[in-house]
Amino acid sequence: MSTADFLDRYFEPVVAMLTPQAARAIVDLKPDAASANRVAELGRKSDEGTLTDEEREEYRLYVDAGDLIAV
């Protein structure tokens, strides 16, 4: 079973309850400016190889959250 198949089955009850308007509102969600700026800063530092251990963990949380939202 692929991860996509698992997630499809797992979230099927939630998706069945969403109206088109609610689904659109979720799709249209955007991070606030401060969060977007922080992610950009951490991404830049990651590319440069200058993240501290604490920043790396923070960046990983943002990436994991983004992955979950993207699914």
Long-range contacts (C-beta under 8 A, 24 or more apart in sequence): 7-71, 11-71, 29-69, 35-62, 38-62
